[in-house]
Amino acid sequence: MVLLQRDDLLADRDLQGSAFTEAYTKRLDEWIRSIAVDLGIPDGVAVVAVGGYGRRDVSPQSDLDIVLVHTASAEYAEFAERIWYPIWDSGIKLGHRVDTIDGILKIARTDLDTATALLSVRHLAGDEALALELAVNGAEQWRQDAALNASRLAERVDQLHDQFGEVAFGLGPDLKNGRGGLRDVQALNWARATGVLAEPSTELSLDGAHEVLLRARVALHRLTGRAGDRLVLDYQDDVAEALGYANADVMMADVASAARSIAWTSDAAWFWVERSLEPHRRASDTERRSDGIVIDGGLLTLTDDADTTNPMLCLNVAHVAASRHCFIDHEVLERLKQNITDFPSPWPRELRDRFTDILRLGRPAIGVIEAFDQVGLMSKIIPEWEPCRSKPQRNAYHRFTVDRHLLEAAAEAASLTDRVGRPDLLVLGALLHDIGKGYPGDHTDVGVELIAVIATRMGYQAQEINDLVDMCRFHLLIPDVATRRDLDDDGTIRLVAEQIASINLLHLLGALTEADSIATGPSAWNQSKAELVRVLVDRVRNVLKGAAPAEVVGEGFPGAIERALIERAVNDQNGFLVDIAGSTITVVQTDRPGAFSRVAGVLTLNGLDIVSAAAHTEDGVALSQFVVHHDQFDVARLEQQLLLGTSGRLALEARVAERRRTYARSFKRTSAHSVAPTVTFDNRSSEHATVVEVNCRDQIGLLYRISRSLSEMGIGISTARIQTIGDAVIDAFYVTSDGGKILDTKYLVETERAVLHAIAKK
């Protein structure tokens, strides 16, 4: 039996996308025909390709869908039993069926996958007339049940989108099944085959967009040697190189643009399918507005005499569509695109209000603005928007492209407008806060300059412009301070209050922090962060109202509970105590060098993820408190190891190193860009301590090694903030030496050297 030879095709990197699938299909056809001929094809039997193989759409790891169709009288059994073995032996995953035409058609009446597979029947070997009959009857049956099949297909598309998410805006998109993916193109063709879909605006060619995704899928299969369609972060650089892109950012922008085109066409198609299946609408159901907008059963169109040169009409279209959940006819968007030249400068008040009214509608505005963006209208409204379109943010922290992130942030902000005095500034500031990411340079610095121009052009007054600019300038201040600084340190509160000009701006920044974080991704916002932000905003607000920073920070650490634990430990003959209250683990022990780091090491050995930590020493007693993430752990074992570890009877460094070697492979790459470890020092945020901030890739035992290196430098830790973002950590340590800040430059340089060495240790 002839073996399948395909190594030359896989090695030929000039064969990309459809060029590869055509060549591979041809090779498969020749091979399967040779198998069939060698076995001897009985009369009344045909071997046919269906599904993706029938469409000549086979990537390197695609399944092969083959049907052996036979007449009722054909002697097919022995042939059917033997033909599959060479395919299985090749390692190719095979989807196969043996049946008569009537049997296959019966299954197709209730099974959508079988029905759609029959829309691409292609003869391979045997009785060609039988193959043709199957193809004709399959297509005819699909058309006969057009309404039912169109409805089933629409439901399947929705299910896939819900399950696999967006191709255009996601970090690791599913190129086949996600919204805007290859399956959407196939589904459009199947919908057209029903005869239900006949709207001309859905006939736009998607060949170019399809080819972009197909090339990426073929390259992904080549690279991994496995079936699978998620272009995850780990593979993006290699796939981009194989396809000849300058870098993966360029490739992912290309993928996003292609997917947006597919989704744009697909959404329109399914709207028209649904509309065609509705009962006949009455003319009285149509609403005609004085500005030329017509609403007809969820469809928004314009009268012929509507003034499509008027920017207000443009924004009215968006507002009506979002507020009434209407589909905007593509012809409307094309007319607006062609006839609107530039928005006025400055904008009149009513135009500005209408734009922020759209944003205040929240999530319904996202789809409408993306529709505008697809035809270039968003860049006419805000010319500075263009460089942000489809720009990827390739890290696990951000789940969306820059443009989609901004829309998501504005939508989240719309639900928080009751917290601020100027809802319009909140939603607009949320839309623009990261607009600098589309340009070279620091995105905040660039954004400040861009927003000043945009807000001026929109006609805002000086103080409003200042607030919008400061929302960008300080959009990272609240979240960074809340998660990386000690909120019980009055110096921290004073530093924030000095930078924020007013309570109104503080409220805008507080709401923006929440909206931005939620829009960023699940790792950027949680109950703990929400509480830290609330505390920070509340304390800064009190200072802005006239309170002294020292008055608003509370009793600080240690509080009454911790002091009671210290007293209990002192009265215990061992001078040692472990208290576990939920996620908070407190250890009190006799003070000795490295007390804090030893507790951190034991927690690492027990697989506990440390969220935050605090330390205090007085009168020869050391208190270390850690807040951890955990499912379950052995309390008795932990307490025993803490006793041994803190007394120096546990080989912590060796054990932590062993655990790191064992579990290092579980740490996945979640950022496209490797960042060299950095150590920075802040002597402004605290009156009594130096803040050492460490930014590096997450590692098992990292806190233990860093805190140990600080201890070896004669530095004490009073507080630690542990922030993990994807595979990166930003840890902040409040430290002192000889009871005060570290101001000696040479000492700081040596401390940096020690910490970097600890991070780099294998």
Secondary structure, 3 states (H helix, E strand, C coil): CCCCCCHHHHHCCCCCHHHHHHHHHHHHHHHHHHHHHHHCCCCCEEEEECHHHHCCCCCCCCCEEEEEEECCCCCCHHHHHHHHHHHHHCCCCEEEEEECHHHHHHHHHHCHHHHHHHHHCEEEEECHHHHHHHHHHHHHHHHHCHHHHHHHHHHHHHHHHHHHCECCCCCCCECCCCECCHHHHHHHHHHHHHCCCCCHHHCCCCHHHHHHHHHHHHHHHHHHCCCCCECCHHHHHHHHHHCCCCCHHHHHHHHHHHHHHHHHHHHHHHHHHHHHHCCCCCHHHCEECCCCEEEECCEEEECCCCCCCCHHHHHHHHHHHHHHCCEECHHHHHHHHHHCCCCCCCCCHHHHHHHHHHHHCCCHHHHHHHHHHHCCHHHHHCHHHHHHCCCCCCECCCCCCHHHHHHHHHHHHHCCHHHCCCHHHHHHHHHHCCHHHHCCCCHHHHHHHHHHHHHHHCCCCHHHHHHHHHHHHCCCHHHHHHHHCCCCCHHHHHHHHHHCCCHHHHHHHHHHHHHHHHHHCHHHCCHHHHHHHHHHHHHHHHHHCCCCHHHHCCCCCCCHHHHHHHHHHHHCCCCCEEEEECCEEEEEEECCCCHHHHHHHHHHHCCCEEEEEEEEEECCEEEEEEEEECCCCCHHHHHHHHHHHHCCCCCHHHHHHHHHHHHHHHCCCCECCCCCCEEEEECCCCCCCEEEEEEEECCCCHHHHHHHHHHHCCCEEEEEEEEEECCEEEEEEEEEECCECCCCHHHHHHHHHHHHHHHHCC
